[in-house]
Amino acid sequence: MNPDFEIDPDISLAKTIPTRFYTDPSFFESGKEKIFFPSWQFVGSTSLISEPGSCYPFIFLDPHINEPLLLAKNQENKISCLSNVCTHRGNLLVKDACTVSHIRCRYHGRIFDLDGKFRSMPEFKEVKNFPSAEDDLHKLPLFQWGNLLFCSLTNSFSAEKFLGEMMNRVGWLPLEEFKFRADLSRDYIVHAHWALYCENYLEGFHIPFVHAGLNAVLDFGNYTTEIFSYSNLQLGIAKEGELCFELPASSQDFGKNIAAYYFWVFSNMMFNFYPWGLSVNIVMPVSTGESRVRFLTFVWKESLFDSGAGADLNSVEMEDEEVVEAVQKGVRSRFYSRGRYSVTREQGTHHFHRLLSSFLK
């Protein structure tokens, strides 16, 4: 990589990542294998496969990686993440969510158990050295935290390296009580590079200038960012009298008026915990100038929904999109190459850029 993509570890000396990262299609393409292929991605709630025999097809980071995968729960209630591609001729196996006793390919009748193990195949008696391990469905790493499921295409990193700090910090929350609400979830199309969207999320610096409603309930003077290896946390403190968590004495934040925990997990996942529940945001790259951002809503306390720092998230999103899309146009200027960081307010963005530089090498 070009030396100017190195980000100085000293934030007071560092310059931001060069604009070529956002505008050059070669960086967008190389990011598929270097950034996202080894990443962990959020799949959804265990409610997707609630019963033994449940199968749920999904695409790993659609449309960027675009790998067809499958969640399957066997009769022993063990969940597997499998390739959704038949090992015979590459046909997609499961088209829609269903409940079955086994997985059967509609093309030539090959059958697999719900853990991916090859079971049978018609007209194959004469085939030598068959079946072998290659005839089983490829099994992928799967991680469960409460009722939340994550998968990866490789074993490059353990899930705990990315999620561990978040799990420890809010482990007192009863995630099994958080219910996914499809009616409150939606996708947004943002006309900007995926990393620009993440950068905007990673600093609260813009809150007083962009989010009047949010700024009215957060104590910006006490807004802090904590940096971990592959994640970071922005801690939103509530102003006096505003909605905040009732923290247990076991929490390291006990005694603080916390309005929101904003966790970012490399490279494209945000977990926003509010007193009413959780908003998961996944940034999905489409092109150098377009992203799809998925907002997934999990309600814990219905009576508190849409209040405090977690109120009117659609309006907050619209405000963010307006700014990020303006930056998308600005970084293409011939008069802008790279900027500097606020030492006190942009630690998260600096951390993100250092991780990008590291993964791109």
Summary of the structure (lengths in Angstrom):
residues: 361
radius of gyration: 22.2
end to end distance: 5.9
largest distance: 76.7
contacts: 1086
relative contact order: 0.16
helix: 28%
strand: 30%
